Amino acid sequence: MIVADQKPLNELKSLTRGGENVLVVGCGTCVTVCFAGGAREAAITASSLRMAFKLDGNSRQVSDVTVQRQCEWEYLDQIAEQVKEADVVLSLGCGVGVQAIAEHFPETWVVPGLNTSFMGMPTEQGVWAERCAACGDCILGLTGGICPIARCSKSLLNGPCGGSEGGHCEVNPETPCAWQLIYDRLTGMGKLDVLMEIQPPKNWRAARDGGPRKIVREDLRLAKEEE
Amino acid sequence: MTTPTSGNGYLVGSNLERVLRANHFAVTAELGPPQSADPQVIKKKAALLKGYCDAVNITDNQTAIVRMSSIASGAIVIQEGLEAVIQMTCRDRNRLAIQADLLGAYALGMRNLLCLTGDHQTFGNHPNSRNVFDIDSLQLIQIVKGMRDEGVFQSGDAFSGPEPRFFIGAAAAPFADPVEFRPYRLAKKINAGANFIQTQLVYDVPAFARFMEKVRQLDLHKQAFILAGVGPLKTPTMARYMKTSVPGILVPDALIERMEAAGKPWAGKSKEEITKEEKKARADAYKETGIQICIELIQQLRQIEGVAGVHIMAIEWEEAVKPIVEGAGLYPRPMVAEKAVA
């Protein structure tokens, strides 16, 4: 899932400055599951802003609504009326959601309420950790299902570096050393020979380095045209 | 060892390569460039090292702190009549910049190159910077070897002129985790093309001897020259810091105690009581002990089969190299003919 984190209230106040009518838009998918921007968080954010505006002595209006997915046009169509009435939309979606709103409602000023952090998963109650960097050329088959691109601080393909100590990364003792994890898993499975191969330089063109990415599925496009 | 390929009977023919191939116990010394544009700093440090090492190893933004570049400093070192080992990390440059800088380094007369991944930028003075890590140290070794031996860039494009010929170095961290994998990672570096190896600082000789035993089992000492990393301890505080805070360095308690004992005559005095003169005397006593320990470490390391030399890292203390090299009986440094005996 996409994992995000709420921006502080002061930043939200500053971002929504000048709008008399603020609409907080939550998203019912990833950010709901990571408790950052679902219906509950949208309601709490709206009410926090109302209180903050009241304390500041102004009477700005704040309402909230949550859609199933901010990143699909059909769900955004459902809130077109509310968006039209708002001076500023505070999106609690990920960066994709914010941009979808901006693109779908060209007349509307939209600002982000979250910092989109990473693609990851909850590892325990209240803890999320990064797992995938969307590099576009998956190498998990070489590393025992543990991604060094996302989980090694230096994204090494031939790790571990000299900064691995006691299973942790020297950059942050809270972070497990991805290459220690890979080593342990491959040794445990009797596949250490995989680690003896030198991995060649990566093709980063499939990652963001090749420019913004797009997937076109002709099979699906044609199917749509035939309808 | 790797088959020499150039006309002079050497792979590259740098002084370091010649000394090592003649089976002399090699000595390299580290030189840290200044955090300024002052060439005098390099010249002063070079003067301290001249004649006491076979090549001067110049760091590349070590610990991710901006300093004069390794290659620019190397050019000054060469002007001063010393040989340079330049360093290249993968943290600050992508494959284009690395290859471009190496062409330039060779054109400026540099012949030895240490290939490193690089310390993470969050440890340095620009922690908010973006890192590169387009390639890692192993891939860097392969690229440099490909440029030298096959005359091709990483892309596979061939050179249209002379290729850069570097004596390729790599680092080894014998005590970093997972410890059991370290000899194998060293094997990977040697398979990738490393000609010489420089290890992390060694203070625990028995632990290093165990690593070397594995290295010999894998026959790695016959495929690359292994230089053990040594460095004089300056104070007991530094010794304790390295033990507790630097990953991959083991400092035995006995050495820390020896450093502490050197300060005994001044023990029990509070910060206010101790005079300036006493402070200096204590600092000198620590330094003297640190240098003595370093000399003993070199003598012990020299007894280990497969250790071809030492790399002395006297960080911001280049003055220590002379007494260490003399004390270890490694002065004067050998002169080896430029043409190898066939």
Interface residues (C-beta under 8 A of the other chain):
Chain A: S153 K154 S155 L156 L157 N158 G159 P160 C161 G162 G163 S164 E165 G166 G167 E170 V171 C177 Q180 Y183 D184 L192 L195 M196 I198 Q199 P200 P201 K202 W204
Chain B: C90 R91 R95 T117 G118 D119 H120 T122 F123 N131 F133 D134 I135 D136 S137 L138 Q139 Q142 I143 Q154 A171 A173 A176 D177 P178 F181 Y184 R185 A187 K188 N191 A192 Q200 P247 G248
